Amino acid sequence: MKKYVSVILPAYNSEKFIKRSIQSILDQTFKKYELIIVLDKSKDKTKEIIESFKDQRIKLIEKKRKTNLADALNLGISKSRTNFIARADSDDIYSRYRIEKQFNFLKQNKNIDILGSAVKVKTKKISFNLSFPITDEAIKWAMSYSCPMAHPSIMFRKNSLKKIKFYNPNAVYEDYDLYFRGFKYLCYHNLPSTYTTIIDREDSLYKKSFEFIDCEIKTYQNFNKKINSLNIPKNIMYALIYKKFKNKNIKSITKTLLTIEKIYNKKDNPSKEIKNLKISLITDILLKNMEIFLYLKKFNLFFKLNKFFVIKILFDLFKKYVKKNL
């Protein structure tokens, strides 16, 4: 059977989760794919679990030495036999329609190079859906302060990523680095539906990445300098990323809002989606800090936003107050 999609699944010490992840891939409604599992030097029973599956679509590649995720992905891509590459993680779960929906969308939209989707995040305590910007221009605008494509959810064209030589093994954030280097050459899109469930583990690399706050801030500062020609101070960049102020004062608040407006104005004829992203970003920052009444006193800081925005802030603030006092 001819294969049309290659699923690349890196694995390392994944014995607790990988069986469920592999099974969710094998249960796909789309059948014409190969599953390439790149196994790092694991110290548990990950290899035994992988070999327990007797499916000809599975191809196991064992690395001779432990490196990193970007290196594992590049190795898997180099061994793939198709042009369509789907990312997968060894601890995540995938909807049985994921490959079918993404493959069909890319076949019908030949201008799209990287395709992601909304995701469900599952922790020990709660589960919630996480949506991302949909269009190429909105995704690229949101890159000023966030990583707007969930890496385990993406499918891309291998021929397109040749332009930027695939993943950079030296990058701290291999996904954002990929989108950054492809900014001028590739077209992005996110499906609004949820096809990936991300398991938020306490010992995951995702969790540990939050220790690298300074590195993350520098990454976004570099993006804004190169793409938006803006030199954003560290404390302002911190507020944009984490929606919190290190120094809660009107001066810091004002500078943050002015920075958002500068980023917004760098875009020629911003779309409605970008306008909504801007409003959502400001709203999140306002509601996650205790200085909201300072904004109301300084009404001009709202940048002449529409009445809906002001009403939304007041309504959300009222809900928070009621919830707190019940």
Buried (B, 14 or more C-beta within 10 A) or exposed (E): EEBBBBBBBBBBBBBBBBBBBBEBBBEBEBEBBBBBBBBBEBEEBBBEBBEEBEEEBBBBBEBEEEBBBBBBBBBBBEBBEBBBBBBBBBBBBBBBBBBBBBBEBBEEEEEBBBBBBBBBBBEEEEEEEEBBBBBBBBBBBBBBBBBBBBBBBBBBBBEBBEEBEBBBBEBBBBBBBBBBBBBEEBBBBBBEEBBBBBBBBEEBEBEEEEEEEEEBBBBBBEBBEEBBEBEBBEBBBBBBBBBEBEEEEEEBBBBBBEBBBBBBEBBEEBEEBBBBBBBBBBBEBBBEBEBBEBBBEEEEBBBEBEEEBBEBBEEBBEEEEEEEEE
